[in-house]
């Protein structure tokens, strides 16, 4: 395993998932407070005149095609495959992010599906104001509006990336951009006419809650040990080849899954290139590492 970067902070220093320093506790506390505020706001607004009013104010006018393209690109970035590509490509240290992706994404999919089935709220385009909405891309109707799955996934991805980049002083400025991008993805679900504002608030709160729960469990002894072993395995030459394979699988999934947003093709192209380049570089380094190890054994 490579030596830890001395610039890393302690709140997610891989592979020490059990770190409990003040900076980490403060970050988790802020995450919990933000999650609670957004959840209460979403529940309070849902089904109210404010929810309908905001929906009509934001998604009732036909936007010029460049604006439609921006919102389409942002909403494509919230697809599950897109989030996998971004998270896998970001892990260039010692596998901590790769180790967290599995449990976080399993919970994300399960919680999102479960809440949609349980709450069974009607989509804006299928409601009595649907005819007044200028929908961008696919006109999604029917039940399953709450929570916004894209907003949930964007919150999970942004929170993990913020924790990841904030551990390096040189990259902390990027956290603001990551947060804004995540907010843009969440907002796009209203702007394209796919979700109520309350769906987005609840989705973001749920996503932050999932990350909070996983990071909290990551400090528990047995869980921390399991994640540490997974992180250590992922940075071996063989593990890096597996991660590269996951990146190629994510790119394939993105290309084969209809997004319903034709104007989002620039984001699809950018994510495809990112995933392919990341997989190629990872595979190349793994091969070089394996060849070096074989050379040492031969000597």
C-alpha positions as CSV (number, residue, x, y, z in Angstrom):
1,X,0.0,0.0,0.0
2,X,1.3,3.5,-0.8
3,X,2.2,5.9,2.0
4,X,-0.6,8.2,3.2
5,X,-0.5,11.8,1.8
6,X,0.8,14.0,4.6
7,X,-1.6,16.7,3.4
8,X,-4.7,14.6,4.3
9,X,-6.8,15.7,7.2
10,X,-7.9,13.2,9.9
11,X,-11.7,13.2,9.4
12,X,-11.6,10.7,6.6
13,X,-7.9,9.7,6.6
14,X,-7.8,6.3,4.8
15,X,-7.8,3.6,5.9
16,X,-8.5,4.9,9.5
17,X,-12.3,5.0,9.2
18,X,-12.6,5.1,13.0
19,X,-11.1,8.6,13.3
20,X,-13.1,10.7,15.7
21,X,-11.2,14.0,15.9
22,X,-13.0,17.4,16.5
23,X,-13.0,18.4,12.8
24,X,-14.8,15.2,11.9
25,X,-17.4,15.6,14.7
26,X,-18.0,19.2,13.7
27,X,-18.5,18.2,10.0
28,X,-20.9,15.4,11.0
29,X,-22.8,17.8,13.3
30,X,-23.2,20.4,10.5
31,X,-24.4,17.6,8.1
32,X,-27.0,16.5,10.7
33,X,-28.3,20.0,11.2
34,X,-28.6,20.7,7.5
35,X,-30.3,17.3,7.0
36,X,-32.9,18.1,9.7
37,X,-33.6,21.7,8.5
38,X,-34.2,20.5,4.9
39,X,-36.3,17.6,6.0
40,X,-38.6,19.8,8.1
41,X,-38.8,22.3,5.3
42,X,-39.8,19.7,2.8
43,X,-42.4,18.1,5.0
44,X,-43.9,21.5,5.9
45,X,-44.1,22.6,2.2
46,X,-45.3,19.3,0.7
47,X,-48.8,19.6,-0.7
48,X,-49.2,23.2,0.3
49,X,-50.0,26.3,-1.8
50,X,-46.3,27.2,-1.6
51,X,-45.3,23.9,-3.3
52,X,-47.7,24.5,-6.1
53,X,-46.8,28.2,-6.4
54,X,-43.1,27.6,-6.6
55,X,-43.6,24.8,-9.1
56,X,-45.6,27.1,-11.4
57,X,-43.2,30.0,-10.9
58,X,-40.1,27.9,-11.8
59,X,-41.3,25.5,-14.5
60,X,-44.3,27.2,-16.2
61,X,-42.3,29.2,-18.8
62,X,-40.8,27.8,-22.0
63,X,-37.0,28.5,-21.6
64,X,-34.6,29.0,-24.6
65,X,-32.9,25.9,-25.7
66,X,-29.4,26.8,-24.2
67,X,-31.1,27.1,-20.8
68,X,-32.9,23.8,-21.4
69,X,-29.6,22.2,-22.2
70,X,-28.1,23.4,-18.9
71,X,-30.9,22.0,-16.9
72,X,-30.9,18.8,-18.9
73,X,-27.1,18.3,-18.4
74,X,-27.5,18.9,-14.6
75,X,-30.3,16.4,-14.3
76,X,-28.3,13.8,-16.3
77,X,-25.5,14.2,-13.7
78,X,-27.9,13.0,-11.1
79,X,-28.5,9.6,-12.6
80,X,-27.1,6.6,-10.7
81,X,-24.5,5.7,-13.3
82,X,-23.3,9.3,-13.4
83,X,-22.8,9.3,-9.7
84,X,-20.8,6.1,-9.9
85,X,-18.6,7.5,-12.5
86,X,-17.9,10.7,-10.5
87,X,-17.2,8.9,-7.2
88,X,-15.0,6.2,-8.7
89,X,-13.0,8.7,-10.7
90,X,-12.4,10.9,-7.6
91,X,-10.7,8.1,-5.6
92,X,-7.1,8.5,-6.4
93,X,-5.7,8.0,-2.8
94,X,-6.0,4.8,-0.8
95,X,-9.4,3.5,-1.6
96,X,-11.5,5.0,1.2
97,X,-14.1,6.4,-1.2
98,X,-14.3,3.2,-3.1
99,X,-15.0,1.4,0.2
100,X,-17.8,3.7,1.0
101,X,-19.5,3.7,-2.4
102,X,-21.0,0.2,-2.0
103,X,-23.0,0.7,1.2
104,X,-24.0,4.3,0.4
105,X,-25.3,3.4,-3.0
106,X,-27.2,0.3,-1.9
107,X,-28.9,2.4,0.8
108,X,-29.6,5.2,-1.7
109,X,-31.4,2.9,-4.1
110,X,-33.3,1.0,-1.4
111,X,-34.4,4.1,0.6
112,X,-35.4,6.0,-2.6
113,X,-37.5,3.1,-3.9
114,X,-39.1,2.3,-0.5
115,X,-40.1,5.9,0.1
116,X,-41.5,6.4,-3.4
117,X,-43.7,3.3,-3.0
118,X,-44.8,4.2,0.5
119,X,-45.6,7.9,0.0
120,X,-47.0,7.4,-3.6
121,X,-47.2,11.1,-4.3
122,X,-48.3,12.4,-7.7
123,X,-45.8,13.9,-10.1
124,X,-46.3,17.5,-11.0
125,X,-46.9,16.8,-14.7
126,X,-49.7,14.4,-13.8
127,X,-51.4,16.8,-11.4
128,X,-54.0,19.4,-12.1
129,X,-51.3,21.9,-12.9
130,X,-49.5,19.6,-15.3
131,X,-50.9,21.4,-18.4
132,X,-49.4,24.6,-17.2
133,X,-45.8,23.2,-16.9
134,X,-43.3,23.6,-19.7
135,X,-41.6,20.2,-19.2
136,X,-38.1,19.8,-20.4
137,X,-37.3,16.3,-21.7
138,X,-39.5,13.4,-20.8
139,X,-42.9,14.2,-19.3
140,X,-43.0,12.0,-16.3
141,X,-46.4,11.4,-14.8
142,X,-47.9,9.0,-12.3
143,X,-47.0,8.2,-8.7
144,X,-43.6,8.0,-7.0
145,X,-42.7,11.7,-6.9
146,X,-41.4,11.8,-3.3
147,X,-38.5,11.9,-2.7
148,X,-36.6,13.1,-5.8
149,X,-34.2,10.2,-6.6
150,X,-31.9,12.5,-8.5
151,X,-31.7,15.0,-5.7
152,X,-31.0,12.1,-3.2
153,X,-28.2,10.8,-5.4
154,X,-26.8,14.2,-5.9
155,X,-26.7,14.9,-2.2
156,X,-25.0,11.6,-1.5
157,X,-22.4,12.2,-4.2
158,X,-21.8,15.8,-3.2
159,X,-21.5,15.0,0.5
160,X,-19.0,12.2,-0.1
161,X,-16.9,14.3,-2.5
162,X,-16.9,17.2,0.0
163,X,-15.7,15.0,2.8
164,X,-13.1,13.6,0.4
165,X,-11.7,16.8,-1.0
166,X,-12.0,18.6,2.4
167,X,-9.4,16.2,3.8
168,X,-6.7,18.0,1.7
169,X,-6.0,21.7,2.3
170,X,-5.1,22.1,-1.3
171,X,-8.5,20.9,-2.5
172,X,-10.9,22.5,0.1
173,X,-11.8,25.3,-2.3
174,X,-13.3,22.7,-4.6
175,X,-15.8,21.9,-2.0
176,X,-17.8,25.0,-2.7
177,X,-18.0,24.1,-6.3
178,X,-19.1,20.6,-5.5
179,X,-21.8,21.9,-3.2
180,X,-23.1,24.3,-5.8
181,X,-23.1,21.6,-8.5
182,X,-25.0,19.3,-6.2
183,X,-27.6,22.0,-5.5
184,X,-27.9,22.6,-9.2
185,X,-28.6,19.0,-9.9
186,X,-31.3,19.0,-7.2
187,X,-32.8,22.2,-8.5
188,X,-32.9,20.9,-12.1
189,X,-35.5,18.4,-11.1
190,X,-38.0,21.2,-10.5
191,X,-36.8,23.2,-13.5
192,X,-37.4,20.2,-15.9
193,X,-40.9,19.7,-14.4
194,X,-40.2,16.3,-12.9
195,X,-40.5,17.0,-9.2
196,X,-42.2,19.3,-6.7
197,X,-39.9,21.6,-4.7
198,X,-40.8,19.6,-1.6
199,X,-39.6,16.4,-3.3
200,X,-36.2,18.0,-3.8
201,X,-35.9,19.2,-0.3
202,X,-36.9,15.8,1.1
203,X,-34.6,14.0,-1.4
204,X,-31.5,16.1,-0.4
205,X,-32.3,15.7,3.3
206,X,-32.6,11.9,2.8
207,X,-29.3,11.7,0.9
208,X,-27.5,13.7,3.5
209,X,-29.0,11.5,6.2
210,X,-27.7,8.4,4.4
211,X,-24.2,9.7,4.2
212,X,-24.4,10.8,7.9
213,X,-25.5,7.3,8.9
214,X,-22.8,5.5,6.8
215,X,-20.0,7.8,8.1
216,X,-21.3,7.3,11.6
217,X,-21.2,3.5,11.2
218,X,-17.8,3.8,9.7
219,X,-16.4,4.8,13.1
220,X,-17.7,1.6,14.7
221,X,-14.9,-0.9,15.3
222,X,-16.0,-3.9,13.2
223,X,-17.4,-1.7,10.4
224,X,-14.3,0.4,10.4
225,X,-12.1,-2.7,10.1
226,X,-14.2,-4.1,7.2
227,X,-14.0,-0.8,5.3
228,X,-10.3,-0.6,6.0
229,X,-9.8,-4.1,4.5
230,X,-11.9,-3.3,1.5
231,X,-9.9,0.0,1.0
232,X,-6.6,-1.9,1.3
233,X,-7.8,-4.5,-1.2
234,X,-8.9,-1.9,-3.7
235,X,-5.5,-0.3,-4.0
236,X,-3.6,-3.5,-4.9
237,X,-2.9,-4.0,-8.6
238,X,-5.7,-6.6,-8.8
239,X,-8.1,-4.3,-6.9
240,X,-7.4,-1.4,-9.2
241,X,-8.3,-3.6,-12.2
242,X,-11.6,-4.4,-10.5
243,X,-12.3,-0.7,-9.9
244,X,-11.4,0.1,-13.5
245,X,-13.9,-2.6,-14.5
246,X,-16.5,-1.0,-12.4
247,X,-15.8,2.3,-14.2
248,X,-16.3,0.7,-17.6
249,X,-19.5,-0.9,-16.3
250,X,-20.8,2.5,-15.2
251,X,-20.0,4.1,-18.5
252,X,-21.7,1.3,-20.3
253,X,-24.8,1.6,-18.0
254,X,-24.9,5.4,-18.7
255,X,-24.7,4.9,-22.5
256,X,-27.3,2.1,-22.6
257,X,-29.9,3.7,-20.2
258,X,-32.2,6.2,-21.8
259,X,-32.1,9.4,-19.8
260,X,-35.2,11.0,-21.3
261,X,-33.2,14.2,-21.8
262,X,-31.8,14.5,-25.3
263,X,-30.3,18.0,-24.6
264,X,-28.2,16.5,-21.9
265,X,-25.9,14.8,-24.3
266,X,-22.9,17.1,-23.5
267,X,-23.0,15.8,-19.9
268,X,-23.3,12.2,-21.1
269,X,-20.3,12.8,-23.3
270,X,-18.2,14.4,-20.6
271,X,-19.0,11.6,-18.1
272,X,-18.2,9.0,-20.7
273,X,-14.8,10.5,-21.4
274,X,-14.2,10.9,-17.6
275,X,-15.0,7.3,-16.9
276,X,-13.0,5.9,-19.8
277,X,-9.9,8.0,-19.1
278,X,-10.1,7.2,-15.4
279,X,-10.4,3.5,-16.1
280,X,-7.5,3.6,-18.6
281,X,-5.2,5.4,-16.3
282,X,-6.1,3.1,-13.4
283,X,-5.5,0.0,-15.5
284,X,-2.2,1.4,-16.8
285,X,-0.9,2.1,-13.3
286,X,-2.1,-1.3,-12.0
287,X,-0.2,-3.0,-14.9
288,X,2.9,-0.9,-14.2
289,X,2.7,-1.8,-10.5
290,X,2.3,-5.5,-11.3
291,X,5.2,-5.5,-13.7
292,X,7.4,-3.7,-11.1
293,X,6.4,-6.3,-8.5
294,X,7.2,-9.2,-10.8
295,X,10.6,-7.6,-11.6
296,X,11.4,-7.3,-7.9
297,X,10.5,-11.0,-7.4
298,X,12.7,-12.0,-10.4
299,X,15.7,-10.3,-8.8
